[in-house]
Amino acid sequence: MQYDVAAIIHGYAQGYFLMADENDVLEWYSSRAHTLIPLDERFRYPKSLQRVLNQERFTVAINRDFEAVVAGCANRETTWISQELQEIYWELYQTGWAYSFETWLGDELAGGILGIVIGGAFIGESMFYHISEGSKTAMVKLVQRLRDQQFVLFDAQMMNPHLERFGAYRVQNEEYHSLLNTAVRRKCCFL
């Protein structure tokens, strides 16, 4: 099935995101407060993770196995990533908008983060892990990459205790839209 990629990207660039409800009905959502991962000195991570990073157990890849990352993100008891949304992610991937940022332990996918890139905005859709510390390592390495490429915004959409450990914070709609408008106009290279 083909989707209107331009309309989908326009929606994300306006601060909306797609989610399926419990009946797999896909809808656009927005929030009064948005969760951001800091790309400055506010970013932090558990000290125990530093040991893992020092060991360099994991290698990092982008889009090495996009489908597996989407499947990993969708493989939950309750998920907002319906089959239709997986198809949309695939189409966004094929047209250069969606990316998987992955960690690997040898030939085994350890974890990953699924996101949409518009200019200098990385809009995180979901993350998962198969191997302990796989997604946490991906988060640290992704923030480093976004900093190196001078991204403005890492949107995590919704707050949870896991993201709080990395310094995630919430901003109100007005501030978010100002950051998003700046970000989508910036020319950044994710790859």
C-alpha positions in Angstrom: 0.0 0.0 0.0 1.3 3.5 -0.8 0.9 6.3 1.6 1.1 10.1 1.1 4.6 10.5 2.4 4.6 14.3 1.9 1.4 14.6 4.1 2.9 12.4 6.8 6.1 14.4 6.9 4.1 17.6 7.0 2.2 16.3 10.0 5.4 15.4 11.9 6.9 18.8 11.0 3.9 20.4 12.6 4.4 18.5 15.9 1.9 15.6 15.3 2.7 11.9 15.5 0.9 8.8 14.4 -0.2 6.1 16.8 -2.6 3.2 16.6 -5.2 2.8 19.4 -6.2 -0.5 21.0 -8.3 -1.4 17.9 -5.4 -0.7 15.5 -7.0 2.5 14.3 -4.3 4.9 13.2 -4.7 8.5 14.3 -2.7 11.7 14.5 -1.9 12.9 18.0 -0.3 15.9 19.6 0.5 16.9 23.1 0.4 20.0 25.3 3.8 19.1 26.6 6.5 17.4 24.6 9.4 15.2 25.9 12.8 16.1 24.6 16.2 14.3 25.0 18.8 17.0 25.7 21.6 17.4 23.2 23.6 19.6 25.5 25.2 19.1 29.0 21.8 18.1 30.5 22.1 14.8 28.8 23.2 12.1 31.3 23.1 8.4 31.7 23.6 5.8 34.5 27.1 5.4 35.7 26.8 1.7 35.3 26.4 2.3 31.6 29.8 4.0 31.4 31.4 0.6 32.1 29.5 -0.9 29.2 30.6 1.9 27.0 34.2 1.6 28.0 34.1 -2.1 27.2 33.0 -1.3 23.6 31.0 -4.5 23.5 28.5 -3.1 21.0 29.0 -1.8 17.5 26.7 0.9 16.1 25.0 0.8 12.7 22.3 2.9 10.9 19.7 1.0 8.8 21.6 -2.3 8.9 18.3 -4.1 9.6 15.5 -1.5 9.6 12.8 -4.1 9.5 14.1 -5.9 12.5 14.2 -2.7 14.5 10.6 -1.9 13.6 9.6 -5.4 14.5 11.5 -5.2 17.8 9.8 -1.9 18.7 6.3 -3.3 17.8 6.9 -6.6 19.7 5.2 -5.6 23.0 2.2 -6.9 24.9 0.4 -3.6 24.1 1.7 -1.5 21.2 0.8 1.6 19.3 2.8 0.3 16.3 0.1 -1.4 14.2 0.8 -3.3 11.0 -0.4 -0.3 9.1 2.1 2.0 11.0 4.9 -0.6 10.3 4.1 -0.2 6.6 4.2 3.6 6.9 7.6 3.4 8.6 8.8 1.1 5.7 7.7 3.6 3.1 9.3 6.5 5.1 12.5 4.5 5.3 12.4 3.8 1.5 12.0 7.5 0.8 14.8 8.6 3.2 12.8 9.9 6.1 12.9 7.0 8.7 16.0 5.5 10.2 17.0 2.8 12.6 19.9 3.5 14.9 21.1 0.1 16.0 23.5 -1.6 18.4 25.0 -5.0 17.5 26.8 -7.6 19.5 28.7 -9.5 16.8 26.0 -10.6 14.3 23.1 -10.2 16.8 20.9 -7.1 16.9 21.2 -5.9 20.5 18.8 -3.0 20.5 17.7 0.0 18.5 15.9 3.3 18.2 13.4 4.0 15.4 13.1 7.6 14.3 12.1 10.1 11.6 14.5 12.8 10.5 13.3 16.1 9.2 16.1 18.6 8.8 17.8 19.0 12.2 15.0 17.2 14.1 15.2 13.5 15.1 11.7 12.4 16.1 12.1 9.2 18.1 9.2 6.8 17.6 10.3 3.9 19.7 13.2 1.9 21.1 13.8 -1.7 22.2 16.5 -4.1 23.2 17.2 -7.9 22.9 20.4 -7.7 24.9 20.7 -5.9 28.2 22.1 -2.3 27.7 21.6 -2.5 23.9 19.1 0.3 23.7 20.8 2.4 26.4 24.0 2.2 24.4 22.1 3.2 21.3 20.7 6.2 23.1 24.1 7.5 24.2 25.6 6.9 20.7 22.6 8.5 19.0 22.9 11.6 21.1 26.6 11.8 20.2 25.8 11.5 16.5 23.0 14.2 16.7 25.4 16.5 18.5 28.2 15.9 15.9 25.7 16.6 13.0 24.4 19.7 14.8 20.8 18.6 15.2 18.6 21.0 17.1 16.0 18.6 18.5 15.6 15.0 19.7 11.9 14.6 20.3 11.0 11.6 22.4 7.2 12.4 22.3 6.2 10.9 25.7 8.0 10.9 29.1 8.7 7.7 30.9 11.0 6.8 33.8 13.6 5.3 31.5 13.9 8.5 29.5 14.1 10.6 32.7 17.3 8.7 33.6 18.9 10.3 30.5 17.8 13.8 31.4 14.7 13.9 29.3 12.6 17.0 30.1 9.2 18.4 29.0 8.5 21.6 27.2 5.2 23.3 26.6 3.7 23.5 23.1 4.9 27.1 22.3 8.5 26.4 23.1 8.4 23.0 21.3 7.0 24.5 18.1 9.7 27.2 18.2 12.4 24.5 18.5 10.7 22.3 15.9 10.4 25.2 13.4 14.1 26.0 13.8 15.0 22.3 13.5 13.1 21.4 10.4 14.7 24.3 8.5 18.2 23.3 9.4 20.1 21.2 6.9 21.7 18.3 8.8 23.0 15.0 7.5 22.0 12.0 9.6 23.9 9.3 7.7 
